[in-house]
Amino acid sequence: EAEAEDDLGGGMSNVPSLEETFATLQYTVDQCIVICESKEFTDEVMAHAGGQFPDLSVGEVKAALVPQAVALLPGLKAAAAAALAEKTKQEEAVQEHLQMIGRCPMNFEWVKTSGGYR
């Protein structure tokens, strides 16, 4: 029964960890979402995950990663939504501040650039 739980991702002691692989490779949340949705693992992901258990075949590694991708997807999407909400909240605060201070000293409207506003 414990082995069945491990196979489903409960214990993760006998299968490569997709979450650990994403963290080690420093993938962004958006990159992880794309991979989990498609269930198409990059060569880099397969190599790292396979390196965790060198005795497993490529097919066995992929078979172990697919259920983890399905399980990780809701949390990844929630994290992406939270990050977007925070970014939107920050941008709204900036816009509110710009409205409060008015136009720039040269009487132009503030324009967003890559480094801030000018």
N, C-alpha and C positions, 0 to 999 in steps of 0.2 A: 504494500500500500504506500509506503514512504517512497519507493522507487517511482511509482506512478505519479505521485505528487511532484517529485523532482522533474520528471519528464514534462509535466505541464507548467513548469516554471516556479513551482512552490519553493523548492530548496535550492535549485540552481547549482547543486554541488557537482553534478556530473554532466553538465552541458555548458557551452560557452555563454557568457553573459553579454547580451546585446547592449544593455545599458552601460556596462563597464567599457565596452568597445567604443561606444559613442563618446563617453567621457574622456577616455585615453586619447582618442583621435581629435578631440576638441571640436566636434561637430556642433553647429548651431542648432537651435530648436527647429528652425525651418528645414534644415538639411535632414534632420532626424525624421521629421514628419513626412517629407517626400519619400524617404527610404521605407519607412513603415507603411505608408499607404500603398506603395508599389510592390513592396516585398521583393524588390530587386536590390540586392546588396552589392555595393561596390567591391571591387577587387581588394581595396584597402580594408574594408570591413571584414570581408571573408578571410583575408590573411591574418588579421589581428584575432578575430574570433577563433579561427582554426588553430592559431598559435597557442591558445589557452588549453586546447586538448589535441595535441598533434596526432593522436591515434585515430581521430575521427576522419572519415572521408569528407570530401567537399559536400556531397549530398546530405550526409548526417549533420554537418555544421548548419547547412541551410535549413534542414528540417527542424533543428533546434532553435534557430533564430526566428522563423516565421511566427510561431505562437507568441514569442516575446514581443515581436513587432506589433502584433494585434493587441496585446495587453498594454504596451507602452503608449499606443496612439492616443487614447483619450486624455491621458495625463499631459502628453506633449501638446495636444491641441488646447488644453486648459491653460498651460503655461504660456503658449503663444498668445492666447486671448488676453490673459492677464498683463502680459508685456505690452500689447497693443493698447489696452485700456490705460495703463500707466503712462505710456507715451502720449496718448491723446489728452490725458489729464494735465500733463506737463505743458503741452503745446497750448492748451486752453488757458493755463495760468500765464504763459508768456504773452498770448494775445491780449489777455485782460490787462496785463502790465503795460503793454504797448498802447492800448487804448487810453490808459490812465495818463501816461506821460505825453501823449500826443505825437505830433510830427517831430522829425529830427530838427536840430538847430538851423538847418538850411531850408526848412519848410517842406521837405520831401516826406513821403510816407516811408515807413520802415519796410525793407525788402529782405526776405530770408535768403541767406547765402549758406554755403557749406560750413562756414566758420561761425555762423550766428546771424545777426541782423546788421544791415547798414542802411 
